[in-house]
């Protein structure tokens, strides 16, 4: 069986390093840790796990540091990880199984799925080559966003995708992400200045463009993303090319240049006619241009479960949710309500915690197709969702809408106790000063009338639902 070395570069990682080493140590035969200047307990912790530790003077060059680490490896293959990455138990077992079958001829490298976690968002995923043969001519390249794949390709090494996932915790909060972007910018700019003007610098332009985009420096982002759209990039790294084109189209649209944005997306579709992310993005754009039939045509060609960009991290679930949501909106705009409802339900399956879309679906079920029982199911689901997940319900239009839609259904069904309960929730939500006991139907109707007037005074669109509930309750009295 082939042997495996874990190679890492670290600096002041006493917080993260134990979790990383603990998660991976069972699968590797040696641990190599290259430290670039820690002042905390990082080296002490590494030695506790039996790591061989070395010092390397930091010179703003990630590839140089990683090459120092792999230089000390003695196993047949190398696995590289960062301190803020983890293997869970299931993926440790997958890695052990992969290690057991690593080819002894050392002619194959393996990609793993990197799962980037961000607080309050779906994870972003991409594939990176993390396991490769330990050969003297294999080196990392790139001072920043370093890559091993270029060297592997030059050496004729084959690539395979494994089923192993590595969980990355380094982008958990926006501030951590921002700090890393600001750390990377000077290195990227210095690298670009050193290389000079060339079409082959599209990778540096890509990283600069995405960095500026996330730092909300949109004019600089646009400037660099435009430099990515070269034939060389399209051929060598289609994922970067597609990502840059999509982000550039979004920037142009945000600046009111819809025609230019559309031309970029249409060109992208002609170049990558079967790429699901391209089709999904184009469909969404066409919906926003009110080209509903063309949008459906683009979306119908897309297979949402296959949306990915390989080496570029994207939130697959977010895109699948957007796919079904915009497909539903297109069908609704064309008055195909059954298809719209089906699409919205699928979107909610992907992202169950979507109160806005739940409210929208309920309005179709209740007022367009008269599917009362399904409407009740989703209305209760939406209300419970907002209350149990701690979403602020005070003066929240979606919460008010859900309660009022449910109230009018219950009023029609003569479910008075439920109407009273919802009235109490609504009064609390809008912080209405009137609090009194309800003994009669006309008193309950008066409360809904007052809620309607309050909402009307606040220019909230759901006032009519409160008035309708009041009228329905008065009809019961007769």
MARPAKE-994762 format. One record per residue (C-alpha): x, y, z; residue number from 0. Coordinates in steps of 0.2 Angstrom, whole numbers, plus 2048, in hexadecimal, padded with zeros to 3 digits. Layout:
<volos>
    X    Y    Z    n
    X    Y    Z  NUM
...
</volos>
This chain:
<volos>
    X    Y    Z    n
  800  800  800    0
  806  812  7FC    1
  80B  81D  80A    2
  804  82F  80C    3
  80C  83F  814    4
  802  84D  81A    5
  80B  85E  816    6
  805  86E  81D    7
  80B  880  81F    8
  806  88A  82E    9
  808  89A  838   10
  800  89D  849   11
  7F3  88F  847   12
  7F2  889  859   13
  7DF  88B  858   14
  7DC  881  848   15
  7EB  875  847   16
  7E5  868  854   17
  7D5  865  84B   18
  7DD  863  83A   19
  7EA  856  840   20
  7DE  84C  84B   21
  7D3  84A  83C   22
  7E0  844  830   23
  7EE  83C  83A   24
  7E6  82A  838   25
  7E7  82B  825   26
  7F9  831  823   27
  80B  829  826   28
  813  839  82B   29
  80F  84B  82E   30
  81A  859  827   31
  817  86B  82F   32
  820  87A  828   33
  81F  889  833   34
  821  89A  82C   35
  823  8A4  83C   36
  817  89F  84A   37
  817  8A8  85A   38
  80A  89D  863   39
  80A  88A  867   40
  808  884  855   41
  819  87A  854   42
  816  873  866   43
  805  86C  860   44
  80C  865  850   45
  819  85C  859   46
  80C  855  865   47
  804  84C  856   48
  815  845  851   49
  818  852  843   50
  829  855  83B   51
  82A  868  83C   52
  835  874  832   53
  837  887  831   54
  836  891  821   55
  838  8A3  820   56
  828  8AB  819   57
  82B  8B5  809   58
  819  8B8  803   59
  81A  8A8  7F8   60
  80E  89A  7FC   61
  815  88F  7EF   62
  826  890  7F6   63
  820  88C  807   64
  816  87D  801   65
  825  877  7F7   66
  82F  877  807   67
  823  86C  80F   68
  822  85F  801   69
  835  85F  800   70
  835  856  811   71
  828  849  80D   72
  82E  837  80C   73
  81E  82E  808   74
  818  828  7F6   75
  80A  835  7F6   76
  807  846  7FE   77
  7F6  84D  805   78
  7F7  860  808   79
  7EB  869  814   80
  7EA  879  81E   81
  7E7  87A  830   82
  7D5  881  82F   83
  7D0  871  825   84
  7C8  861  82C   85
  7C4  84F  827   86
  7B4  848  82F   87
  7B4  836  834   88
  7AB  831  824   89
  7B8  83A  819   90
  7C6  833  823   91
  7C0  822  81F   92
  7BE  826  80C   93
  7D0  82D  80D   94
  7D6  81D  815   95
  7CE  813  807   96
  7D5  81E  7FA   97
  7E7  81C  802   98
  7E5  809  801   99
  7E2  80A  7EE  100
  7EF  818  7EA  101
  7F8  812  7DA  102
  80A  80D  7DE  103
  810  813  7CD  104
  80D  825  7D3  105
  805  82B  7C3  106
  7F4  832  7CA  107
  7EF  841  7D5  108
  7DF  842  7DD  109
  7D3  851  7E0  110
  7C8  852  7EF  111
  7B9  85D  7F2  112
  7BC  86C  7FD  113
  7AD  872  807  114
  7AF  885  80C  115
  7A3  889  81B  116
  79C  89A  81D  117
  792  8A0  82C  118
  77F  8A1  827  119
  782  89B  815  120
  782  88B  80B  121
  794  883  80A  122
  79E  887  7FA  123
  7A6  878  7F1  124
  7B4  876  7E5  125
  7C1  868  7E0  126
  7D3  86A  7E4  127
  7E1  85E  7E0  128
  7E7  85A  7F2  129
  7EF  848  7F0  130
  7FD  846  7E4  131
  80D  83B  7E1  132
  81C  840  7EA  133
  828  843  7DC  134
  837  84F  7DB  135
  831  859  7CC  136
  81F  85C  7D4  137
  81F  86E  7DB  138
  812  87B  7E0  139
  811  88A  7D5  140
  80A  89C  7D8  141
  80F  8A7  7E7  142
  7FC  8A9  7EB  143
  7EE  89C  7E8  144
  7FC  890  7E5  145
  7F8  881  7D9  146
  800  86F  7D8  147
  7F6  86B  7C9  148
  800  874  7BC  149
  810  86A  7C1  150
  806  85A  7C1  151
  800  85D  7B0  152
  811  861  7A9  153
  817  850  7B1  154
  80A  846  7A8  155
  801  842  7B9  156
  7EF  83C  7B7  157
  7E1  844  7C1  158
  7D2  83B  7C9  159
  7C4  842  7D4  160
  7C3  839  7E5  161
  7B3  838  7F0  162
  7BD  840  7FF  163
  7B7  851  806  164
  7C1  85D  810  165
  7B8  86A  81A  166
  7C0  87B  81B  167
  7BB  887  829  168
  7C6  896  824  169
  7B8  8A0  81D  170
  7AC  89E  82B  171
  7A9  8B1  82E  172
  7A9  8C0  822  173
  7B7  8C8  82C  174
  7C3  8B9  82A  175
  7BF  8B8  818  176
  7C3  8CB  816  177
  7D3  8C9  81F  178
  7D9  8BB  814  179
  7D4  8C5  804  180
  7DE  8D4  80B  181
  7ED  8C9  80F  182
  7ED  8C2  7FD  183
  7EB  8D3  7F3  184
  7FD  8D9  7F5  185
  804  8C9  7F0  186
  7F8  8C8  7E1  187
  7FC  8D9  7DB  188
  80F  8D7  7DD  189
  80E  8C6  7D3  190
  805  8CF  7C5  191
  811  8DD  7C5  192
  820  8D1  7C4  193
  818  8C7  7B6  194
  813  8D6  7AC  195
  805  8D8  79F  196
  801  8C7  797  197
  7F2  8BD  792  198
  7F9  8AF  79C  199
  7F6  8B9  7AC  200
  7E4  8B5  7AC  201
  7E5  8AB  7BC  202
  7EC  8BA  7C6  203
  7DF  8C5  7BF  204
  7D2  8B8  7C4  205
  7D7  8B8  7D6  206
  7D9  8CB  7D6  207
  7C8  8CD  7CF  208
  7BF  8C1  7DB  209
  7C9  8C9  7EA  210
  7C3  8DB  7E5  211
  7B2  8D4  7E2  212
  7B0  8CD  7F3  213
  7B8  8DD  7FA  214
  7AB  8E7  7F1  215
  7B7  8F1  7E6  216
  7AD  8EE  7D7  217
  7B5  8F8  7CA  218
  7C6  8F0  7CD  219
  7BD  8DF  7CD  220
  7B6  8E3  7BC  221
  7C7  8E8  7B5  222
  7CF  8D8  7BA  223
  7C1  8CC  7B6  224
  7C1  8D3  7A4  225
  7D3  8CD  7A3  226
  7CF  8BC  7A7  227
  7C4  8B9  797  228
  7D2  8B3  78C  229
  7D3  8A4  780  230
  7E1  89E  78B  231
  7D7  89E  79B  232
  7C7  896  792  233
  7D2  888  78C  234
  7DD  885  79B  235
  7D1  889  7A9  236
  7BE  88A  7A4  237
  7B9  88B  7B6  238
  7C2  89C  7B8  239
  7BC  8A2  7A7  240
  7AA  89E  7AB  241
  7AA  8A5  7BD  242
  7B3  8B5  7B7  243
  7A6  8B7  7A9  244
  797  8B5  7B4  245
  79E  8C0  7C2  246
  7A2  8CD  7B4  247
  790  8CC  7AD  248
  789  8CF  7BF  249
  794  8DE  7C1  250
  78E  8E6  7B0  251
  77C  8E2  7B4  252
  77E  8EB  7C5  253
  785  8FA  7BC  254
  776  8FA  7B0  255
  77F  8F3  7A1  256
  773  8E5  79E  257
  776  8E3  78C  258
  789  8E0  78F  259
  785  8D4  79D  260
  77A  8CA  791  261
  786  8CA  783  262
  793  8C2  78F  263
  787  8B5  795  264
  781  8B1  783  265
  794  8AF  77E  266
  797  8A4  78D  267
  788  899  788  268
  78F  897  776  269
  7A0  892  77D  270
  799  886  78B  271
  788  881  785  272
  786  873  791  273
  78D  87B  7A1  274
  77F  87B  7AE  275
  785  88A  7B7  276
  785  894  7A7  277
  774  88F  7A3  278
  76D  892  7B4  279
  775  8A4  7B5  280
  76F  8A8  7A3  281
  75D  8A3  7A8  282
  75D  8AE  7B7  283
  763  8BC  7AD  284
  756  8BA  7A0  285
  749  8B9  7AD  286
  74E  8CA  7B4  287
  74D  8D0  7A2  288
  73B  8CA  7A1  289
  740  8BE  794  290
  736  8B0  79C  291
  735  8A3  78E  292
  748  8A5  78A  293
  74C  8A3  79C  294
  742  893  79E  295
  74B  88D  78E  296
  75C  890  796  297
  757  889  7A7  298
  74F  87A  79F  299
  75F  875  798  300
  768  876  7A9  301
  76A  867  7B4  302
  76A  86F  7C5  303
  772  861  7CF  304
  781  862  7C3  305
  785  874  7C6  306
  797  876  7CB  307
  7A7  87F  7C6  308
  7B3  872  7CA  309
  7C2  87C  7D1  310
  7B8  88C  7D5  311
  7AF  88B  7E6  312
  79C  88E  7E4  313
  78D  88B  7EF  314
  784  87D  7E5  315
  775  87D  7F0  316
  773  890  7ED  317
  773  88E  7DB  318
  767  87F  7DB  319
  75B  88A  7E6  320
  75D  898  7DA  321
  75A  88D  7CB  322
  749  887  7D2  323
  744  898  7D8  324
  747  8A1  7C7  325
  73F  892  7BE  326
  730  894  7C9  327
  72F  8A7  7C6  328
  730  8A5  7B3  329
  722  899  7B3  330
  718  8A4  7BF  331
  71B  8B3  7B3  332
  714  8A9  7A5  333
  705  8A3  7B0  334
  70A  891  7B0  335
  706  890  7C3  336
  707  87D  7C5  337
  719  87D  7BE  338
  71D  88C  7C8  339
  717  884  7D8  340
  721  874  7D5  341
  731  87E  7D2  342
  72E  888  7E2  343
  72C  879  7EC  344
  73C  871  7E6  345
  745  882  7EA  346
  73E  880  7FC  347
  744  86E  7FD  348
  756  874  7F9  349
  755  883  805  350
  747  880  812  351
  74B  88F  81C  352
  744  89B  80F  353
  736  8A5  816  354
  734  8B1  808  355
  732  8A3  7FB  356
  726  89A  806  357
  71B  8A9  807  358
  71C  8AB  7F5  359
  717  899  7F2  360
  709  89A  7FE  361
  702  8A9  7F5  362
  701  89F  7E5  363
  6F9  890  7EE  364
  6EC  89A  7F7  365
  6E7  8A7  7EA  366
  6EC  8A0  7D9  367
  6E9  88E  7DA  368
  6DE  88C  7EA  369
  6E8  87E  7F1  370
  6E3  881  803  371
  6EA  873  80C  372
  6FB  874  804  373
  6FA  887  808  374
  6F7  884  81A  375
  706  877  81B  376
  712  884  814  377
  70B  893  81E  378
  70D  889  82E  379
  71E  884  828  380
  723  896  825  381
  71D  89D  835  382
  725  88F  83F  383
  735  892  836  384
  736  8A4  83A  385
  732  8A2  84C  386
  73C  892  850  387
  74C  899  847  388
  74B  8A9  850  389
  748  8B4  840  390
  742  8C4  847  391
  72F  8C5  844  392
  72C  8D6  84A  393
  725  8E0  83C  394
  72C  8D3  830  395
  721  8D4  820  396
  723  8C2  81C  397
  71E  8BC  82D  398
  70F  8C8  82C  399
  70A  8C1  81B  400
  70C  8AF  821  401
  701  8B2  830  402
  6F4  8BC  826  403
  6F2  8AF  818  404
  6F0  8A2  825  405
  6E3  8AC  82F  406
  6D8  8AF  81F  407
  6D9  89C  81C  408
  6D4  898  82E  409
  6C6  8A5  82D  410
  6BF  89D  81E  411
  6BF  88C  827  412
  6B7  894  837  413
  6C6  890  841  414
  6C4  89E  84D  415
  6D0  899  85B  416
  6DE  898  84E  417
  6D9  8AA  848  418
  6DA  8B0  859  419
  6EB  8A8  85C  420
  6F2  8B0  84B  421
  6EB  8C1  850  422
  6F5  8C1  860  423
  704  8BC  856  424
  701  8CA  84A  425
  6FE  8D7  857  426
  70F  8D2  85F  427
  718  8D2  84F  428
  712  8E4  84A  429
  714  8EA  85C  430
  702  8F0  85B  431
  6FE  8F9  86C  432
  6EC  8F2  86D  433
  6EB  8E2  878  434
  6DA  8DC  87E  435
  6D0  8CC  881  436
  6C6  8C6  872  437
  6B5  8BF  876  438
  6AB  8C1  866  439
  6AD  8BF  854  440
  6AB  8D1  850  441
  6B8  8D6  85D  442
  6C4  8CA  854  443
  6BF  8D2  843  444
  6C2  8E3  84A  445
  6D4  8DE  84F  446
  6D8  8D8  83D  447
  6D0  8E8  837  448
  6DC  8F2  842  449
  6EB  8E7  83D  450
  6E6  8EB  82B  451
  6E5  8FE  82E  452
  6F6  8FD  837  453
  6FE  8F4  828  454
  6F5  900  81C  455
  6FC  90F  825  456
  70E  907  824  457
  70B  904  811  458
  70D  8F2  814  459
  706  8E8  805  460
  6FD  8DB  810  461
  6F0  8E6  818  462
  6E2  8E0  80C  463
  6E5  8CE  813  464
  6E1  8D5  825  465
  6D1  8DD  81E  466
  6CC  8CE  815  467
  6CE  8C3  825  468
  6C3  8D0  82E  469
  6B5  8CF  821  470
  6B6  8BC  821  471
  6B4  8BC  834  472
  6A5  8C7  833  473
  69D  8BC  826  474
  69E  8AE  833  475
  694  8B8  83F  476
  686  8B9  832  477
</volos>
